[in-house]
Amino acid sequence: MRGLLDLLSGWPLTAWVTFDLVEFSANVAMFLPLGLLVVAWGGRPWHGILAGLALSATIETAQLLFLPTRVADLRDVVANTLGATLGVMAAVLIARTGRLHSERIASAIESS
């Protein structure tokens, strides 16, 4: 990973890709499915966001208390919660799009 980041930092167009950015983005991506699944399984949107925050805070607290070689970081909690929030937003958007599509089909059937 370090070699790839060093390679990217050597090119002007990709010099902005840093380890911190990759780590933050990975944390967002890792928690996105959680928010999506909570809503898909019938939870309210705020349940998905709260689940992301609670799980992330639990993980970071465990790192702080039980894993001295790991570093607990508030940025990880922020990134993970953002990922869960984006997952919730995606689930809501997918559900809304599906409802609109179903309503259009029902309307077309009624008018024919």
Backbone bond lengths (Angstrom), bond angles and torsions (degrees), N, CA, C in turn:
res aa  C-N    CA-C-N  psi(-1)  N-CA   C-N-CA  omega(-1)  CA-C   N-CA-C  phi
1 M - - - 1.439 - - 1.528 109.96 -
2 R 1.299 116.05 -43.46 1.469 119.90 -179.29 1.529 110.38 -61.93
3 G 1.329 116.88 -39.45 1.464 120.17 178.92 1.518 112.01 -62.98
4 L 1.314 116.08 -42.53 1.464 120.35 178.40 1.526 110.55 -64.28
5 L 1.329 117.23 -42.91 1.459 120.48 179.05 1.526 111.26 -65.18
6 D 1.328 116.72 -38.16 1.466 119.90 176.39 1.527 110.78 -63.60
7 L 1.328 116.24 -40.72 1.454 120.86 178.19 1.528 110.77 -63.09
8 L 1.318 116.89 -45.74 1.457 120.98 -179.99 1.526 112.24 -65.23
9 S 1.325 116.91 -36.00 1.470 119.72 -179.07 1.532 111.82 -69.98
10 G 1.310 117.37 -16.64 1.456 121.04 179.54 1.520 113.98 -81.00
11 W 1.320 117.72 -13.21 1.464 121.98 179.73 1.523 109.24 -105.08
12 P 1.305 117.64 132.93 1.469 120.26 -177.31 1.533 113.70 -58.32
13 L 1.324 117.93 -36.51 1.462 119.85 -177.82 1.525 113.81 -72.52
14 T 1.327 117.17 -21.54 1.471 120.25 -177.84 1.527 112.66 -120.30
15 A 1.308 117.94 13.13 1.471 121.08 -178.57 1.522 111.94 -65.20
16 W 1.335 117.70 -21.19 1.459 121.33 -179.79 1.526 113.06 -74.35
17 V 1.329 118.16 -11.82 1.467 121.47 179.47 1.528 108.23 -79.24
18 T 1.316 115.84 107.81 1.466 121.75 -178.83 1.524 110.00 -115.58
19 F 1.321 115.78 168.68 1.464 120.12 177.08 1.524 110.44 -61.71
20 D 1.327 117.12 -42.50 1.464 120.49 179.74 1.525 111.48 -59.79
21 L 1.317 117.25 -41.05 1.467 121.39 178.63 1.526 110.86 -66.25
22 V 1.318 117.07 -43.87 1.467 121.18 179.57 1.528 109.94 -63.80
23 E 1.327 117.25 -43.66 1.467 121.17 179.65 1.536 111.11 -63.86
24 F 1.333 117.06 -45.08 1.452 121.69 179.28 1.523 110.21 -61.14
25 S 1.331 116.24 -46.61 1.469 121.23 -179.68 1.526 111.58 -63.34
26 A 1.314 116.78 -38.58 1.466 120.47 178.38 1.525 110.71 -65.14
27 N 1.328 116.84 -39.55 1.464 119.78 177.64 1.526 111.49 -65.52
28 V 1.312 117.00 -39.57 1.467 120.55 176.32 1.524 109.36 -61.50
29 A 1.317 116.81 -49.50 1.469 121.58 -177.97 1.532 112.10 -62.97
30 M 1.323 116.81 -34.59 1.457 121.16 -177.20 1.539 111.67 -68.25
31 F 1.332 118.07 -31.68 1.463 120.76 -176.95 1.526 113.32 -98.72
32 L 1.307 118.38 -7.82 1.455 121.63 178.65 1.534 112.23 -57.66
33 P 1.328 119.42 -44.03 1.473 119.15 179.41 1.530 113.15 -63.03
34 L 1.322 117.70 -30.07 1.468 120.02 179.91 1.523 110.37 -61.49
35 G 1.321 117.33 -50.63 1.458 120.52 179.23 1.514 111.95 -61.84
36 L 1.315 116.39 -40.94 1.458 121.32 179.56 1.525 110.86 -63.01
37 L 1.326 117.02 -45.64 1.464 120.76 -177.10 1.518 112.99 -69.73
38 V 1.323 117.45 -37.45 1.471 119.41 179.09 1.520 109.95 -59.14
39 V 1.322 117.32 -45.71 1.463 120.74 179.12 1.531 110.56 -69.79
40 A 1.319 117.70 -40.82 1.467 120.95 -179.97 1.528 111.43 -62.74
41 W 1.320 116.90 -30.84 1.471 120.85 179.77 1.527 112.61 -88.01
42 G 1.338 116.77 10.71 1.456 120.00 173.25 1.514 116.03 101.38
43 G 1.310 118.18 0.99 1.459 120.12 178.17 1.518 111.04 -76.55
44 R 1.291 115.70 158.73 1.460 120.59 175.95 1.533 108.86 -75.86
45 P 1.328 116.99 155.66 1.471 118.86 -178.87 1.531 113.76 -53.96
46 W 1.326 117.35 -41.24 1.464 117.65 -178.87 1.524 111.80 -67.21
47 H 1.343 118.56 -23.08 1.469 120.94 174.96 1.531 110.44 -63.17
48 G 1.324 116.39 -40.96 1.466 120.62 179.86 1.517 111.95 -65.76
49 I 1.330 115.93 -42.05 1.473 120.19 179.15 1.523 110.01 -66.56
50 L 1.343 116.42 -45.84 1.459 120.50 179.55 1.532 111.49 -63.48
51 A 1.331 117.13 -37.74 1.473 120.71 177.85 1.526 110.56 -62.91
52 G 1.330 116.59 -42.23 1.467 119.79 177.64 1.518 112.26 -62.90
53 L 1.328 116.26 -44.20 1.465 120.68 179.01 1.526 111.13 -64.26
54 A 1.336 116.56 -47.34 1.463 120.28 -177.54 1.524 112.14 -64.95
55 L 1.329 116.90 -44.76 1.462 119.90 179.90 1.523 110.89 -64.36
56 S 1.319 116.33 -43.05 1.452 119.89 -179.72 1.530 111.40 -65.09
57 A 1.330 116.66 -43.78 1.470 119.92 178.45 1.529 110.91 -62.43
58 T 1.330 116.27 -37.49 1.468 120.28 177.78 1.527 110.90 -64.73
59 I 1.313 116.72 -44.14 1.467 120.95 179.42 1.532 110.49 -62.27
60 E 1.320 116.40 -46.98 1.472 119.66 -178.36 1.525 111.41 -66.78
61 T 1.335 117.93 -35.98 1.464 121.19 177.46 1.528 110.09 -66.63
62 A 1.322 116.63 -41.48 1.468 120.13 177.63 1.527 110.62 -62.83
63 Q 1.317 117.22 -40.07 1.469 119.83 177.18 1.526 110.63 -62.23
64 L 1.316 115.81 -42.41 1.461 120.30 -178.90 1.530 111.83 -64.81
65 L 1.326 116.20 -42.29 1.467 119.95 -173.83 1.521 114.76 -86.12
66 F 1.345 117.08 -33.94 1.458 119.59 -169.15 1.525 115.87 -118.64
67 L 1.316 117.80 -10.34 1.463 120.09 -176.93 1.534 109.52 -125.32
68 P 1.319 116.69 86.01 1.467 119.17 -175.33 1.530 114.15 -63.96
69 T 1.313 117.91 -19.37 1.468 119.75 179.34 1.523 112.23 -84.74
70 R 1.335 117.33 -9.40 1.466 121.98 178.62 1.521 109.68 -101.72
71 V 1.310 116.37 157.13 1.460 121.64 179.75 1.520 108.69 -114.99
72 A 1.329 116.17 121.30 1.465 120.04 174.48 1.523 107.61 -76.41
73 D 1.328 116.36 136.25 1.467 119.50 -173.64 1.529 109.24 -139.62
74 L 1.320 116.07 128.22 1.455 121.87 178.32 1.530 111.26 -62.29
75 R 1.339 117.09 -30.16 1.469 119.72 177.83 1.527 111.24 -61.91
76 D 1.333 117.41 -31.84 1.464 120.53 177.00 1.526 110.45 -66.85
77 V 1.329 116.95 -40.70 1.469 120.42 177.45 1.525 109.92 -62.49
78 V 1.328 116.82 -42.84 1.463 121.23 179.12 1.530 110.15 -63.19
79 A 1.329 117.23 -47.79 1.469 121.17 -178.33 1.526 110.87 -63.89
80 N 1.325 117.32 -43.13 1.460 120.61 -179.02 1.527 111.10 -65.59
81 T 1.331 116.70 -42.36 1.458 120.51 178.58 1.531 110.64 -66.00
82 L 1.325 116.65 -38.05 1.463 120.34 175.19 1.523 110.54 -61.49
83 G 1.322 117.31 -42.29 1.459 120.90 178.00 1.519 112.04 -60.87
84 A 1.335 116.79 -44.93 1.467 120.27 177.99 1.524 110.30 -62.95
85 T 1.329 116.75 -39.98 1.469 121.19 179.19 1.525 111.13 -63.83
86 L 1.319 117.29 -43.25 1.468 120.48 177.09 1.528 111.29 -64.12
87 G 1.321 116.80 -35.76 1.461 120.95 175.83 1.522 111.49 -64.40
88 V 1.339 116.54 -42.18 1.467 120.89 176.31 1.520 109.86 -61.39
89 M 1.322 116.35 -45.54 1.468 120.11 -179.72 1.527 111.01 -61.72
90 A 1.312 116.92 -40.28 1.470 120.37 178.15 1.522 110.60 -64.19
91 A 1.325 117.14 -42.73 1.464 120.73 -179.74 1.524 110.98 -63.88
92 V 1.328 116.62 -42.78 1.468 120.49 179.22 1.529 109.83 -64.10
93 L 1.316 117.14 -42.61 1.459 121.42 179.53 1.534 111.09 -63.79
94 I 1.308 116.53 -43.36 1.469 120.93 178.76 1.527 110.02 -63.17
95 A 1.318 117.06 -44.34 1.467 120.94 -179.67 1.527 110.69 -63.98
96 R 1.329 116.59 -43.53 1.466 120.73 -179.90 1.525 110.71 -64.10
97 T 1.329 116.42 -42.88 1.465 120.74 178.75 1.526 110.78 -62.71
98 G 1.323 116.31 -41.54 1.462 120.63 178.37 1.517 112.30 -63.44
99 R 1.349 116.78 -40.93 1.466 120.38 177.85 1.521 111.42 -64.68
100 L 1.331 116.87 -43.98 1.465 120.17 179.25 1.520 111.17 -61.41
101 H 1.331 115.96 -41.62 1.463 120.60 178.93 1.529 110.05 -63.22
102 S 1.333 117.01 -43.99 1.468 121.10 179.76 1.527 110.94 -63.75
103 E 1.333 116.11 -39.97 1.464 119.81 179.00 1.525 110.74 -64.77
104 R 1.329 117.47 -39.15 1.461 120.30 177.91 1.523 111.72 -64.28
105 I 1.305 115.89 -41.26 1.472 120.40 178.99 1.533 109.57 -64.51
106 A 1.335 116.83 -45.36 1.464 120.28 179.89 1.526 110.48 -62.56
107 S 1.315 117.14 -40.49 1.465 121.28 178.67 1.523 111.29 -64.53
108 A 1.321 116.79 -40.76 1.459 121.32 179.14 1.526 110.98 -65.34
109 I 1.326 116.73 -38.27 1.466 120.97 179.48 1.532 110.02 -67.65
110 E 1.335 116.46 -42.48 1.476 120.43 -179.55 1.517 111.69 -64.69
111 S 1.326 117.54 -36.85 1.457 120.43 -176.35 1.530 113.62 -80.69
112 S 1.328 117.05 -10.00 1.469 117.93 -178.37 1.497 112.55 -93.92
